[in-house]
Amino acid sequence: MTARFIPLMARMEGPIMNCFRSGGGLPYDDYPCFHEVMAEDSFQTVVCALFDTIIPMVPGLEARLEQGIRVLDAGCGRGLALVEMARRFPNSEFIGYDLCPDAFEPTLRRSREEGLDNVHFEARDLRDFDEPERFDFIASFDAVHDQADPQALLDGIARALRPGGVYLMQDIAGSSHLENNLDHPLGPLLYAISCMHCTPVSLGQGGPGLGTMWGEELARSMLGAAGFTSIRTHKLEHDPFNVYFIATHDRDGGQ
Ligand SMILES: C[S@@+](CC[C@H](N)C(=O)[O-])C[C@H]1O[C@@H](n2cnc3c(N)ncnc32)[C@H](O)[C@@H]1O
């Protein structure tokens, strides 16, 4: 987690105190430079480990990307991982959806200047995501717990996978139960970030405010409710903040 998160959150103290009083949330726009700081964070956890560690976790994915598949990053933010993949796998098509167009606009501009024509971004509120059997691989990086309707998004992702498709969800490593996190070395930091950002931005959209520490137990049960029948988790050495879920429908031959 980049050190720049701390001053960013400190600047939000006043508005957050008001949220505690009113019970409401905040829009993304109220957080100065959030997408820039977030992109620095996910550059460290996702982009740097993409080809050596993350893609190889999904059996057969690299070969399918080389052959040519359609990929979605749901809640892509800056979308740096998509662009890295688009460069490496020219036969595949990469799509990023995010609520906030200012998150991905700089990346979109640079990718057009570079002449990359296999990566696309679109401003979308994913609370009503419904594109049945359109994608072969869907990823979300630290994006589900912030959503307006996380369960609706997971339901939509399950429907959006083609037969044999795979969903990779990176989200915060922790338990859904406070008492299990007492010895979590990053627990205080993660709960603080949850209060200062993740919970208010979901509440601000009328969402449930699951927060950063929604936890692996709840994540598993929501993935199951969405229809995923095989859910495996990985912890990666370079990224103590997150757990990586690999979810498929067994019924259609997913891995
Ligand atoms: C914590 S950031 C992660 C961004 C990016 N995946 C990364 O790792 O850098 C969560 C992202 O979810 C997006 N988001 C939140 N609510 C959303 C919604 N209702 N529909 C679509 N995207 C949403 C935010 O705009 C934000 O970019």
PDBQT file of the ligand as one rigid body, heavy atoms in Angstrom, charges set to zero:
ROOT
HETATM    1  C1  LIG A 301     -10.321   0.701  -5.040  1.00  0.00    +0.000 C 
HETATM    2  S1  LIG A 301     -10.567   1.225  -6.671  1.00  0.00    +0.000 S 
HETATM    3  C2  LIG A 301      -9.666   0.011  -7.626  1.00  0.00    +0.000 C 
HETATM    4  C3  LIG A 301      -9.376   0.472  -9.017  1.00  0.00    +0.000 C 
HETATM    5  C4  LIG A 301      -8.527  -0.478  -9.858  1.00  0.00    +0.000 C 
HETATM    6  N1  LIG A 301      -9.151  -1.762 -10.024  1.00  0.00    +0.000 N 
HETATM    7  C5  LIG A 301      -7.138  -0.626  -9.290  1.00  0.00    +0.000 C 
HETATM    8  O1  LIG A 301      -6.830  -1.704  -8.761  1.00  0.00    +0.000 OA
HETATM    9  O2  LIG A 301      -6.382   0.334  -9.354  1.00  0.00    +0.000 OA
HETATM   10  C6  LIG A 301     -12.262   0.736  -6.953  1.00  0.00    +0.000 C 
HETATM   11  C7  LIG A 301     -12.796   1.169  -8.303  1.00  0.00    +0.000 C 
HETATM   12  O3  LIG A 301     -14.158   0.749  -8.396  1.00  0.00    +0.000 OA
HETATM   13  C8  LIG A 301     -14.858   1.746  -9.109  1.00  0.00    +0.000 C 
HETATM   14  N2  LIG A 301     -16.299   1.678  -8.767  1.00  0.00    +0.000 N 
HETATM   15  C9  LIG A 301     -16.869   1.928  -7.574  1.00  0.00    +0.000 A 
HETATM   16  N3  LIG A 301     -18.196   1.824  -7.660  1.00  0.00    +0.000 NA
HETATM   17  C10 LIG A 301     -18.475   1.493  -8.948  1.00  0.00    +0.000 A 
HETATM   18  C11 LIG A 301     -19.685   1.265  -9.667  1.00  0.00    +0.000 A 
HETATM   19  N4  LIG A 301     -20.892   1.372  -9.075  1.00  0.00    +0.000 N 
HETATM   20  N5  LIG A 301     -19.601   0.925 -10.973  1.00  0.00    +0.000 NA
HETATM   21  C12 LIG A 301     -18.397   0.835 -11.589  1.00  0.00    +0.000 A 
HETATM   22  N6  LIG A 301     -17.214   1.058 -10.968  1.00  0.00    +0.000 NA
HETATM   23  C13 LIG A 301     -17.255   1.391  -9.650  1.00  0.00    +0.000 A 
HETATM   24  C14 LIG A 301     -14.232   3.050  -8.649  1.00  0.00    +0.000 C 
HETATM   25  O4  LIG A 301     -14.457   4.130  -9.520  1.00  0.00    +0.000 OA
HETATM   26  C15 LIG A 301     -12.761   2.675  -8.509  1.00  0.00    +0.000 C 
HETATM   27  O5  LIG A 301     -12.024   2.976  -9.671  1.00  0.00    +0.000 OA
ENDROOT
TORSDOF 0
